[in-house]
Amino acid sequence: MQKMKFFVDTHDASNGTFPKGITPEQFEGFFAQYEKACQTHNVVILRVHVAYEDGKAFCFTMAPDTESVRRAHEEVGLPFDDISEVETATPGDTFFRRQAA
């Protein structure tokens, strides 16, 4: 099994990477298609934050690499501003790192 990494990708209507005026109901339909594409490309959706009024979305996923996340987006015709590999930095993560040192 491939090692999974964390990724955040961003979408912004002002950049043309998020549909302007999309409603929560419309987003649900689109999201179902995106979920299928993610399964095809070995991407696990952990959380998506959507700011409907601002026309922005932030997706938090796990995948083997950036390319997998890119392919899932392309399959459903969803452009993105960027995809960044990230590490979690919760208080729990920090605590356990300190304890291990």
N, C-alpha and C positions, 0 to 999 in steps of 0.2 A: 504494500500500500504506500502511495506517495505521501510525503510529509505535506501537511496542509499549513498554509500561511494565512495571515489576516490581511484584508484589503479594504480600503475605503475608496469609493468612487463618487464623484460629484456631478450634478446636473443643474443647470441654471437656464431658465427660460430666456433671460436677457442675452445669453450666448447661443441660443437655439438648441440647447441640449436637454431641454425639458419642455413638454407640451404646454403652451400658454393656456391658461384657463381650464385646465383639466379638473374635473370634479372627483371627489373621492370614489364615486360609483364607477366612473370611467377608468380611474386608476386601478381599481380592483380587477376589472376585466383585462387590462393590459398586464397587470402584475401576474395573473395566472399564466399568460404566455411566457413571461420572463422566467417564472419558476420552472417551466418545462425546459426552456433553453439552458438554465443553470444546471439542471439535472443531466442534460446531455453532455455538458462540458465540465462536469465534476466540480461545480461551484455550489457551495452551501450558503444560502442566504441566512444570515444571523439576525439582521435587523435593517429596516429601511425607515429613515426619517424623512417625512415629506412636509414641506412648508407650502401648502396650496396657494395661499395669498401672495407669497413672495416668489412663487414659481421655481422652487428649488427642491432637490432631493439629494439625500446622502445615503449611500448603500454600504452596509458593513457585511462583508462576506468572508468565507474561507475558501481557498482554492490552492492548487499546487503551484500556480504561477500567475503573473499578470496577464499572460496571453490567454489563459482560460477565461478570465473575467472579461477580457476584451471580446472574445469570440461569442460569449453568451449575450453580450449587449448587441453585437452586430447581427446575430441571428434574428432578433426581434426589431431591428432597425432603430435602436436607442443609442444616440450619440452620447458622449460623456465629455466633461471638461478634462478630467484626469483620473487616473487610477494610481493610488499610492499603497505600497506595502507598509503596514503599520504593526506596532507591538502594543499589547494592552498595557495600560499604566494605571490600573485601579489601586486603591489603597492596599487591597489584598496582595496584588502582584508585588508591590513595593515591599510590603512586610515580609513576604517569603523570600525575596531576594536578599534582604538585610539579614534574615535568619540564617541563610545558607552561607553568608560571607564569613 
